[in-house]
Amino acid sequence: MNIIERITLQELKERPHTTSEIAQKSEITEAEVIFQLRDLNERVKKLLGYKEDAITVTSAGAWRADGVAGLLRLNSRIELEVAPKFLNPYSQTWRSDFFLLAVLVKTGHLLIHDDIRADTQERGDLATLVARSLLALVEENSRRPIRGYKRTQGTEFSIDGDVEWDTLTLPEPDGFVLSRLELTRQNPYNATLAAAAHILIPEVEDGDTQVQLEHLARTLAPQPAPPTVFPPLPPRHHSWQQSYDLAQLVVAGLGLDLKGGTFTGPGFILSTWAAWQALCEEIVRRALPNRAVVGQKKWIIGRRGTNPVYVNPDISVLTGAKVDFLLDAKYKTRVERKSSIASTDVYESLAFLKAANATYMGLLYPSTQDPSDLPLGKWTTFDEVVIDHMTIEGIEFQIQGLAHRGGFDRLVEGARAALFLPPASPTF
């Protein structure tokens, strides 16, 4: 089995000499590396709906990721771990923070277990974190297996089931043809779990985790191939929903065409700006349970002929039908001597405020500061623009440490402290 080498990138930062390094480790030419990167970018674009390449390369061989983070498989020897810009790739906990964010955004679940998190920090690879999370979730439900009745057919001389009567006089060499209704584990749900285990076995670095995945695959065997369209889990098996959702992400993202030897999935990845937007909306909704928090609410700003023209801020906070204030999730600031709100974001915010008849807009950015300077969940204002009676603020808040015990609660508490103020004068 090939040893998989890991290359770590941080979003929006160039990593020099990456092409030559990968070519050397993969024992292929640099031209072949560029071709494999092109193929990887096509898979990412197909999954995330991007028009531009997520990973670009300079003429000097430096690589730069933009808009994507997670685990991406380049070839049979190289995997790319891309840390989002707001997580420090040199921190022991960034993979846990990313994984919690990825699963929360994609499934709505919070999957991190403290024992998994501590164990994986020592091992230090994202695939092992995914695998051990899946194993822990399956173990929680091992006493309630996913089973259902299935009509089976076989040949036996002992009659136990419905007999094909035309075989009574002329039986098959192995017996009478029988069909029976059996309670079995063969179903598309277990097939998805088994496929996820098989896919993860060669991906993880830890031997104990590999053994546990092999045991899970044997326990569920035999299974058909996983479905191309994943059916919804029956309500009676709702306790398996988190396991099933995570297995779907693995099968869809880390798929490998064993016959062709090509990778069918881009990896365990997410769109960073879309994930940030979803996280902001979820945090604000939980922080303000007594107010209506509406995502992408349409506000009429004008008309084109007889047709209304709409604008859609990411988050509208309302009391009844009246808007209290608006929030918009942003990902990139204009970086000069200090961060500032880009002019295009100011113009867009003015349009939002005018359409909603609101006076305050908060632009939410992920903090890149060290957690020792800005603690988890803390909100701070880095720029403010006042135009007439309207105020636009650029706000950043810390999410490094999200996977720590109570980390998500601290994010919600920080948002509540910043937002639970009279609507005319939010202060951060």
PEURGI-V236418 format. One record per residue. N is the residue number from 0. PHI is phi in whole degrees, -180 to 180 (NA if undefined). NEAR is the number of other C-alpha atoms within 8 Angstrom. Layout:
BEGIN
n=N phi=PHI near=NEAR
n=N phi=PHI near=NEAR
END
This chain:
BEGIN
n=0 phi=NA near=2
n=1 phi=-67 near=5
n=2 phi=-81 near=5
n=3 phi=-90 near=9
n=4 phi=-91 near=8
n=5 phi=-112 near=8
n=6 phi=-112 near=8
n=7 phi=-104 near=9
n=8 phi=-117 near=14
n=9 phi=-115 near=14
n=10 phi=-52 near=14
n=11 phi=72 near=8
n=12 phi=-120 near=8
n=13 phi=-78 near=10
n=14 phi=-111 near=9
n=15 phi=-71 near=8
n=16 phi=57 near=10
n=17 phi=-74 near=10
n=18 phi=-61 near=12
n=19 phi=-67 near=9
n=20 phi=-64 near=8
n=21 phi=-69 near=11
n=22 phi=-60 near=13
n=23 phi=-68 near=9
n=24 phi=-72 near=9
n=25 phi=-91 near=8
n=26 phi=59 near=6
n=27 phi=-134 near=8
n=28 phi=-81 near=8
n=29 phi=-65 near=10
n=30 phi=-62 near=6
n=31 phi=-68 near=9
n=32 phi=-62 near=12
n=33 phi=-62 near=9
n=34 phi=-65 near=8
n=35 phi=-65 near=10
n=36 phi=-65 near=10
n=37 phi=-61 near=8
n=38 phi=-66 near=8
n=39 phi=-62 near=12
n=40 phi=-61 near=11
n=41 phi=-65 near=9
n=42 phi=-66 near=11
n=43 phi=-66 near=12
n=44 phi=-62 near=13
n=45 phi=-66 near=8
n=46 phi=-75 near=7
n=47 phi=-95 near=8
n=48 phi=75 near=7
n=49 phi=-77 near=9
n=50 phi=-99 near=5
n=51 phi=-104 near=5
n=52 phi=-65 near=9
n=53 phi=-77 near=12
n=54 phi=-123 near=10
n=55 phi=-112 near=8
n=56 phi=-132 near=9
n=57 phi=-88 near=7
n=58 phi=-64 near=5
n=59 phi=-87 near=7
n=60 phi=91 near=11
n=61 phi=-84 near=13
n=62 phi=-108 near=14
n=63 phi=-143 near=14
n=64 phi=-99 near=16
n=65 phi=-146 near=8
n=66 phi=86 near=9
n=67 phi=-142 near=13
n=68 phi=-151 near=14
n=69 phi=128 near=14
n=70 phi=-107 near=13
n=71 phi=-125 near=13
n=72 phi=-94 near=13
n=73 phi=-89 near=11
n=74 phi=-153 near=8
n=75 phi=-69 near=7
n=76 phi=-117 near=11
n=77 phi=-125 near=14
n=78 phi=-122 near=13
n=79 phi=-106 near=13
n=80 phi=-106 near=13
n=81 phi=-111 near=14
n=82 phi=-86 near=16
n=83 phi=-63 near=12
n=84 phi=-62 near=9
n=85 phi=-92 near=9
n=86 phi=-121 near=11
n=87 phi=-85 near=10
n=88 phi=-66 near=10
n=89 phi=-90 near=5
n=90 phi=-83 near=6
n=91 phi=-70 near=8
n=92 phi=-104 near=9
n=93 phi=-64 near=14
n=94 phi=-66 near=12
n=95 phi=-65 near=13
n=96 phi=-61 near=13
n=97 phi=-64 near=12
n=98 phi=-62 near=11
n=99 phi=-61 near=13
n=100 phi=-64 near=10
n=101 phi=-62 near=11
n=102 phi=-72 near=13
n=103 phi=-61 near=11
n=104 phi=-69 near=11
n=105 phi=-84 near=6
n=106 phi=-125 near=8
n=107 phi=83 near=7
n=108 phi=-102 near=8
n=109 phi=-107 near=7
n=110 phi=-103 near=9
n=111 phi=-65 near=10
n=112 phi=-110 near=7
n=113 phi=-60 near=8
n=114 phi=-69 near=6
n=115 phi=-66 near=11
n=116 phi=-61 near=12
n=117 phi=-64 near=8
n=118 phi=-67 near=8
n=119 phi=-73 near=11
n=120 phi=-60 near=11
n=121 phi=-72 near=6
n=122 phi=-78 near=9
n=123 phi=74 near=9
n=124 phi=-145 near=11
n=125 phi=-68 near=11
n=126 phi=-61 near=10
n=127 phi=-66 near=15
n=128 phi=-63 near=14
n=129 phi=-61 near=9
n=130 phi=-64 near=13
n=131 phi=-70 near=10
n=132 phi=-66 near=12
n=133 phi=-62 near=11
n=134 phi=-62 near=11
n=135 phi=-65 near=8
n=136 phi=-68 near=11
n=137 phi=-66 near=10
n=138 phi=-62 near=7
n=139 phi=-60 near=7
n=140 phi=-112 near=10
n=141 phi=-63 near=7
n=142 phi=-82 near=5
n=143 phi=-127 near=5
n=144 phi=-64 near=7
n=145 phi=-84 near=8
n=146 phi=-130 near=9
n=147 phi=-158 near=10
n=148 phi=-84 near=8
n=149 phi=-141 near=8
n=150 phi=-78 near=8
n=151 phi=-120 near=8
n=152 phi=-134 near=8
n=153 phi=-162 near=7
n=154 phi=-123 near=10
n=155 phi=-151 near=10
n=156 phi=-87 near=7
n=157 phi=-84 near=6
n=158 phi=-86 near=9
n=159 phi=-143 near=6
n=160 phi=139 near=8
n=161 phi=-89 near=8
n=162 phi=-89 near=10
n=163 phi=-78 near=10
n=164 phi=-62 near=5
n=165 phi=-69 near=6
n=166 phi=-94 near=11
n=167 phi=-69 near=8
n=168 phi=-83 near=5
n=169 phi=-126 near=6
n=170 phi=-69 near=10
n=171 phi=-69 near=9
n=172 phi=-56 near=4
n=173 phi=-95 near=8
n=174 phi=131 near=10
n=175 phi=-79 near=15
n=176 phi=-79 near=13
n=177 phi=-120 near=14
n=178 phi=-127 near=12
n=179 phi=-144 near=10
n=180 phi=-98 near=9
n=181 phi=-116 near=9
n=182 phi=-86 near=8
n=183 phi=-134 near=9
n=184 phi=-90 near=10
n=185 phi=-78 near=11
n=186 phi=-162 near=11
n=187 phi=-65 near=11
n=188 phi=-75 near=11
n=189 phi=-68 near=12
n=190 phi=-63 near=15
n=191 phi=-69 near=15
n=192 phi=-63 near=12
n=193 phi=-65 near=13
n=194 phi=-64 near=13
n=195 phi=-62 near=12
n=196 phi=-63 near=13
n=197 phi=-62 near=11
n=198 phi=-67 near=13
n=199 phi=-78 near=12
n=200 phi=-53 near=10
n=201 phi=-76 near=8
n=202 phi=-83 near=9
n=203 phi=-82 near=13
n=204 phi=-93 near=9
n=205 phi=-84 near=8
n=206 phi=-65 near=7
n=207 phi=-61 near=6
n=208 phi=-66 near=11
n=209 phi=-60 near=12
n=210 phi=-62 near=8
n=211 phi=-66 near=9
n=212 phi=-66 near=14
n=213 phi=-63 near=11
n=214 phi=-65 near=8
n=215 phi=-63 near=11
n=216 phi=-62 near=12
n=217 phi=-66 near=8
n=218 phi=-63 near=6
n=219 phi=-85 near=11
n=220 phi=-69 near=7
n=221 phi=-84 near=6
n=222 phi=-138 near=10
n=223 phi=-73 near=8
n=224 phi=-65 near=7
n=225 phi=-64 near=9
n=226 phi=-69 near=9
n=227 phi=-75 near=4
n=228 phi=-119 near=4
n=229 phi=-76 near=7
n=230 phi=-75 near=7
n=231 phi=-67 near=4
n=232 phi=-74 near=9
n=233 phi=-60 near=6
n=234 phi=-55 near=5
n=235 phi=-67 near=4
n=236 phi=-110 near=9
n=237 phi=-61 near=8
n=238 phi=-66 near=6
n=239 phi=-90 near=10
n=240 phi=-59 near=9
n=241 phi=-64 near=11
n=242 phi=-62 near=11
n=243 phi=-66 near=12
n=244 phi=-63 near=9
n=245 phi=-66 near=10
n=246 phi=-63 near=13
n=247 phi=-62 near=12
n=248 phi=-62 near=9
n=249 phi=-67 near=14
n=250 phi=-64 near=13
n=251 phi=-73 near=8
n=252 phi=-95 near=12
n=253 phi=-109 near=14
n=254 phi=-61 near=13
n=255 phi=-133 near=10
n=256 phi=-80 near=9
n=257 phi=-67 near=6
n=258 phi=-73 near=4
n=259 phi=-87 near=5
n=260 phi=70 near=7
n=261 phi=-112 near=7
n=262 phi=-88 near=11
n=263 phi=-92 near=10
n=264 phi=-118 near=11
n=265 phi=-80 near=15
n=266 phi=132 near=12
n=267 phi=-89 near=11
n=268 phi=-134 near=12
n=269 phi=-148 near=10
n=270 phi=-80 near=10
n=271 phi=-66 near=10
n=272 phi=-69 near=9
n=273 phi=-68 near=7
n=274 phi=-65 near=12
n=275 phi=-63 near=12
n=276 phi=-63 near=11
n=277 phi=-65 near=9
n=278 phi=-66 near=10
n=279 phi=-60 near=10
n=280 phi=-64 near=12
n=281 phi=-66 near=8
n=282 phi=-64 near=11
n=283 phi=-65 near=12
n=284 phi=-62 near=10
n=285 phi=-75 near=8
n=286 phi=-74 near=10
n=287 phi=-123 near=12
n=288 phi=-68 near=7
n=289 phi=-94 near=4
n=290 phi=-122 near=9
n=291 phi=-84 near=12
n=292 phi=-109 near=12
n=293 phi=-113 near=9
n=294 phi=-88 near=9
n=295 phi=56 near=9
n=296 phi=-69 near=10
n=297 phi=-85 near=8
n=298 phi=-121 near=10
n=299 phi=-83 near=11
n=300 phi=-104 near=12
n=301 phi=179 near=7
n=302 phi=-137 near=9
n=303 phi=-114 near=7
n=304 phi=70 near=4
n=305 phi=-99 near=5
n=306 phi=-96 near=6
n=307 phi=-71 near=9
n=308 phi=-109 near=9
n=309 phi=-107 near=9
n=310 phi=-125 near=11
n=311 phi=-133 near=9
n=312 phi=-66 near=13
n=313 phi=-61 near=12
n=314 phi=-136 near=13
n=315 phi=-114 near=16
n=316 phi=-104 near=13
n=317 phi=-125 near=13
n=318 phi=-116 near=9
n=319 phi=68 near=7
n=320 phi=-95 near=5
n=321 phi=-94 near=6
n=322 phi=-81 near=13
n=323 phi=-85 near=11
n=324 phi=-165 near=13
n=325 phi=-118 near=14
n=326 phi=-134 near=13
n=327 phi=-136 near=11
n=328 phi=-80 near=11
n=329 phi=-120 near=12
n=330 phi=-118 near=9
n=331 phi=-120 near=5
n=332 phi=-100 near=10
n=333 phi=-85 near=8
n=334 phi=-101 near=7
n=335 phi=-122 near=6
n=336 phi=-71 near=4
n=337 phi=-143 near=5
n=338 phi=-67 near=10
n=339 phi=-149 near=11
n=340 phi=-76 near=10
n=341 phi=-67 near=8
n=342 phi=-58 near=6
n=343 phi=-63 near=6
n=344 phi=-71 near=8
n=345 phi=-65 near=11
n=346 phi=-62 near=8
n=347 phi=-64 near=8
n=348 phi=-63 near=10
n=349 phi=-61 near=9
n=350 phi=-64 near=10
n=351 phi=-61 near=13
n=352 phi=-64 near=14
n=353 phi=-64 near=9
n=354 phi=-65 near=11
n=355 phi=-89 near=9
n=356 phi=56 near=7
n=357 phi=-112 near=13
n=358 phi=-117 near=10
n=359 phi=-134 near=13
n=360 phi=-131 near=14
n=361 phi=-107 near=11
n=362 phi=-98 near=12
n=363 phi=-100 near=14
n=364 phi=-119 near=13
n=365 phi=-74 near=12
n=366 phi=-78 near=9
n=367 phi=-107 near=8
n=368 phi=-72 near=7
n=369 phi=-68 near=6
n=370 phi=-58 near=10
n=371 phi=-71 near=5
n=372 phi=-91 near=6
n=373 phi=-134 near=10
n=374 phi=-65 near=8
n=375 phi=-55 near=14
n=376 phi=87 near=13
n=377 phi=-77 near=11
n=378 phi=-103 near=12
n=379 phi=-144 near=8
n=380 phi=-91 near=10
n=381 phi=-112 near=10
n=382 phi=-160 near=10
n=383 phi=-145 near=9
n=384 phi=-126 near=8
n=385 phi=-115 near=8
n=386 phi=-130 near=6
n=387 phi=55 near=4
n=388 phi=-96 near=6
n=389 phi=-108 near=11
n=390 phi=-121 near=11
n=391 phi=-122 near=13
n=392 phi=-120 near=12
n=393 phi=-95 near=14
n=394 phi=-124 near=14
n=395 phi=-122 near=12
n=396 phi=-141 near=14
n=397 phi=-87 near=15
n=398 phi=-123 near=11
n=399 phi=-65 near=11
n=400 phi=100 near=11
n=401 phi=-54 near=11
n=402 phi=-83 near=13
n=403 phi=-64 near=7
n=404 phi=-57 near=5
n=405 phi=75 near=7
n=406 phi=-63 near=11
n=407 phi=-67 near=8
n=408 phi=-63 near=7
n=409 phi=-67 near=10
n=410 phi=-62 near=14
n=411 phi=-66 near=13
n=412 phi=-64 near=10
n=413 phi=-64 near=11
n=414 phi=-66 near=14
n=415 phi=-64 near=11
n=416 phi=-65 near=8
n=417 phi=-81 near=11
n=418 phi=-100 near=9
n=419 phi=-82 near=7
n=420 phi=-136 near=9
n=421 phi=-54 near=6
n=422 phi=-61 near=7
n=423 phi=-75 near=8
n=424 phi=-146 near=7
n=425 phi=-60 near=10
n=426 phi=-132 near=6
n=427 phi=-123 near=7
END
